[in-house]
Amino acid sequence: MQQRLTMGLIGENISRTRLPAALEIMCAQHGLTLSFTPIDSKGDDGFDFDATVARLIADGWDGVTVTHPFKPVSYTHLTLPTIYS
């Protein structure tokens, strides 16, 4: 059984991102399957970055990439492997 990674991208105006295609290639090279969900905040004036990240963690996501305009606030959620601590 292949390991499945649940990942996504949080940002604004991300509908044309090529990240899923790149991640699919890398996952396939390592025998992994990918479930990728873009989370586009465009047009959502009430978008809550912190609540979204908390929900993704609670839902067991493996990771998420963050882009404009949320990069500056994303560091508060950063978790590094112990090798970098």
C-alpha positions as CSV (number, residue, x, y, z in Angstrom):
1,M,0.0,0.0,0.0
2,Q,1.4,3.4,-1.0
3,Q,1.7,6.1,1.6
4,R,-0.6,9.0,0.8
5,L,0.4,12.6,1.5
6,T,-2.3,15.2,2.2
7,M,-0.9,18.7,1.3
8,G,-2.0,22.0,0.0
9,L,-1.1,25.6,-0.8
10,I,-2.5,28.7,1.1
11,G,-2.4,32.0,-0.7
12,E,-4.3,34.5,-2.8
13,N,-4.8,34.2,-6.6
14,I,-3.2,30.7,-6.7
15,S,-5.6,29.1,-9.2
16,R,-2.8,28.8,-11.8
17,T,-0.1,27.3,-9.5
18,R,2.0,24.5,-11.0
19,L,3.0,23.3,-7.5
20,P,0.6,20.2,-7.6
21,A,2.2,19.0,-10.8
22,A,5.7,19.3,-9.4
23,L,4.7,17.5,-6.2
24,E,3.0,14.7,-8.1
25,I,6.2,14.1,-10.0
26,M,8.3,14.0,-6.8
27,C,5.8,11.8,-5.0
28,A,5.7,9.3,-7.9
29,Q,9.4,9.1,-7.9
30,H,9.2,7.9,-4.2
31,G,6.2,5.7,-4.5
32,L,3.9,8.1,-2.8
33,T,0.4,9.3,-3.7
34,L,-0.6,12.9,-3.3
35,S,-3.8,14.5,-2.3
36,F,-3.4,18.3,-3.0
37,T,-5.9,21.0,-2.2
38,P,-5.3,24.7,-3.0
39,I,-6.8,27.1,-0.5
40,D,-7.3,30.4,-2.2
41,S,-8.3,33.3,0.0
42,K,-9.1,35.6,-3.0
43,G,-12.4,37.2,-2.4
44,D,-12.8,35.9,1.1
45,D,-12.5,39.0,3.3
46,G,-13.0,37.0,6.4
47,F,-10.3,34.5,5.7
48,D,-8.6,33.4,8.9
49,F,-5.1,32.1,8.3
50,D,-4.6,30.9,11.9
51,A,-7.9,29.1,12.0
52,T,-7.3,27.5,8.6
53,V,-3.9,26.1,9.7
54,A,-5.4,24.9,13.0
55,R,-8.1,23.0,11.0
56,L,-5.5,21.4,8.7
57,I,-3.5,20.2,11.6
58,A,-6.6,18.9,13.3
59,D,-7.6,17.1,10.1
60,G,-4.2,15.4,10.0
61,W,-2.7,17.1,6.9
62,D,1.0,16.3,6.3
63,G,1.9,19.8,5.2
64,V,1.0,23.0,3.5
65,T,2.9,25.6,1.4
66,V,2.2,29.2,2.0
67,T,2.5,32.1,-0.4
68,H,1.5,35.7,-0.7
69,P,0.1,37.4,1.3
70,F,0.5,35.0,4.3
71,K,4.2,34.3,4.3
72,P,5.0,36.9,7.0
73,V,2.5,35.3,9.5
74,S,3.2,31.7,8.6
75,Y,6.4,31.5,10.6
76,T,4.4,31.2,13.9
77,H,3.2,27.8,12.7
78,L,6.5,26.5,11.5
79,T,7.6,23.1,12.8
80,L,11.1,22.0,12.1
81,P,12.5,18.5,12.4
82,T,14.6,18.1,15.6
83,I,17.7,18.0,13.4
84,Y,17.3,21.8,12.8
85,S,16.2,22.7,16.3
